[in-house]
Amino acid sequence: MSSVKIFSGSASKYLSEKIAVSYGKPLGDVELQKFSDGELSPYFTESIRGHHVFLIQSTFPPAENIMELLLMVDAARRASAYKVTLVVPYFGYARQDRKDKPRVAIGAKMLANIYEAAGADRIVTCDLHAGQIQGFFNIPVDHMDASAIFVPYLQESITPDTIFASPDIGGSARARRYAKHFQLDMVVCDKQRKKANEVDAMQVIGDVDGRDVIIFDDLVDTAGTLCKAADMLKEKGAKSVRAIITHPVLSGNAYENIEKSTLDELITTDTLPLKQKSDKIKVLSVADMFAKAIRKIHDNESISSLFI
């Protein structure tokens, strides 16, 4: 069988190094040249002919991160790689998964087409904004679930007073899965938006008086919704409010919003790099999970054991 070679895009080097250590193999050598106008030109400085190549890169802004990944796929194909698997811990543009108003793009579908056209054989990602995005691809998609990391972490802190919450109606299925696993109740924060990243009104469906609330979501961007939900839950009598978020996008005034809010703790992962530190933010690593997935995919084994 072909041997594995793992390479990293420049934006996810911090995570790729941890994945490589967990896998037990050093990162392959790839260099990124830039022309004076900013044009990218990555190239592999070692032979990858006949190898199963794994390319790791989260596709968060700027868009050059996506372009770099696509150029690496094309370079690997032209260098006669046996297979090219994309490891995209955070799948950018996943929020654009449908036409929610006229004359808008479905960005997630467009990127799926582009990755396939570039020559990717498979994609491995984590906690997509909507599970149905897997159907946008005509190649295999391994959709990892961060619950494999969060559930063991939560085991020690769950009490009979704990209750789970979803920050909106759309994410209720996620909170319900955790509630079912721990056999606890859940509530829903119903929000109304007038435009993106701006919450107009919110209300709690359920009773949180005297309870320790844990909010679940796939990503946190400006943290406006999350902080407003935490403040409202505290007003409704919650003893404490923590949040479990897979992808820490944290743009704009997010860090300031979190520091000023009544949120007690934000537990997240390293699918994205933090722009600054905060005493309220705790980061758990997805490196071991992705390393195990890479090994099982290469060995043609089932990855179902990585799910809870």
CORMOCOR-V372855 format. One record per helix or strand of 3 or more residues. SS is the DSSP state (alpha for helix, beta for strand). FROM is the first residue (numbers start at 1). TO is the last residue. Records with the same first field share a line. If there is no record, write none. Layout:
BEGIN
SS = FROM-TO  FROM-TO
END
This chain:
BEGIN
beta = 4-8  30-34  40-44  52-56  83-88  122-126  140-144  162-166  186-195  198-205  212-220  240-248  265-269  281-284
alpha = 10-23  64-78  107-118  131-136  147-155  172-182  224-235  254-260  287-298  304-306
END
